[in-house]
Amino acid sequence: MRSFIRAERLIDGKGGVITGQPVVEIEGTRIKGVHKAAPEGAQVQDFGDATILPGLIDTHVHLNMPGNGMLLEEVMREGPEVLLATSMGSSAAALGAGITTVRDVGCFGTTAFSVRRTLELGYARGARVMAAGAPITITGGHTWYMGGEADGEAALRQKVRALIKDGAEFIKVMGSGGGTIGTASWRPAFTQAEMNAIVEESHWNERRVTVHCLCAESIDIAINAGVDQIEHAGFIRKNAPQQYNAQVAERLAKSGIPVTTTLAVGATAINAMRQMQQRDAEQEAFLGRWERMLAENVEQFTKLSEAGVTFVAGTDAGWRFTSFDSLVLEMQMMQQGEMPVAECITAATGRAAEVIGLDDRGRIEAGLLADLIVVKGNPLDDLAALHDLELILQGGVAHPPSPRAHRAPQAMIVPE
Ligand SMILES: [Zn+2]
C-alpha cells in the first residue's frame, strides 16, 4: 500500500532541511521517496505548518528500569518476569514519545532479547530494540546484578562468545565503576590486556564494543583497545570534583571514537528534586551533588566537542529519574552545551543510526524503514516542538503519541 504525507518542511537526519512542502511517499514498511509535489490524483495527508523527521533514536537506555527514581539495587530485587514486563512498558513509552528505536546497553540476563523478539513477532508495539544483554563487568563491578561478571582474558573471551550465543548485537563493557553501590567510578575496572581481549574477541565475531567510562584512565584504556564507542566519557576523581583532561580528550578526538552524551540523567534527577515541595537532608544533598555533576558534564561536553569529539544522543533512560521520553531534554542539554540545534537533531537520528551500526534507519531516504515522526512547528527554532507529535510512523504503521505528563519544556539546569 502507498501513502503520501506532506508538511511545511522536512529534516532528513543527515543535516539537511527541505522546505516548500515536500511530500514523503511510503510503500509498505519502507520509504519510497521524497518528492517536491505529490503525483497527480494522489491522496495526501497534509500536516500544514509542521516538520517531518526520521523517528528518533535513543542510543543509551535500560529497559529493565522504570525511570521513576528507583535505584538499580531496588529494581533488581524483582524477578526476571517483572523485569521483562517492565521492559515491555519501557519500549512502549519510548515509542509513544516518537522514539522508534532504542539501544539497550544493559539488562538482566536475556530480558532485552526477549522484548526484541516479542516486538519482531508483532505481539506488542514498542520502540525497536537493539540489545547487548548483560554488560560485561568485573566481579562486583558496576551492574554486576545483571549477570555479566567476568575476569581475566580467557573468561572474558568466553563471556563475549556466550553473549553472542544468547543474541547480543553488540557488546557493552563497564570500563569503570558507576552508580552501583560499592563500585569505584574514579578507577578503571579492567586491565589493558583484559580490555584488549574483549575488543579482539568481539571484533572477530563482528560485534561492536561500547564502553562505559567515568574516569580519564578508563577512557585511555578504551582508546588503546580500539573500542567503537564510549558511553558518558566522565572525568571523575576520588573525593574531588571532576577534572577535564585535555590530553585524553585530544587522544579521544584523534581516535574518532564517538561518545554518547547521557546528560538527561542529571537533568531529570535535578528536575525531580526541584519539583518536591519539601526535601529532607539526604534529598538536598542529592540535588546539590547532581547540580554540580551536571554543570561539570555540560562543560566537559562543550570542551570535548571543541576538541573534535563526535557525539550521539543517549539519555540513560530507566536509570534513576530518567523517563523514556527524555530524549528531547537530552537534545536541549546538548544545545545548552553549545551544539548547534541542527546537529543535536542529527545526533539523535542519522548519526545515532550510523554510530550504532543500523543502516536501514535514521534518515528520510528512499529504501529505508518508514520510521518517521511529524511534529507541529519547527524544532530548528525550538527543540521543544519535538514534544508536539502529530504522527508517529514505525515501519509504515501509525502509533498514537502518548499524552505527555509534563508537556512544558523542563527547566534548564546549569547554574550560572
Ligand atoms: Zn547506562
Residues whose N, C-alpha, C, O or C-beta is under 5 A from the ligand:
A	BS01	ZN	D316
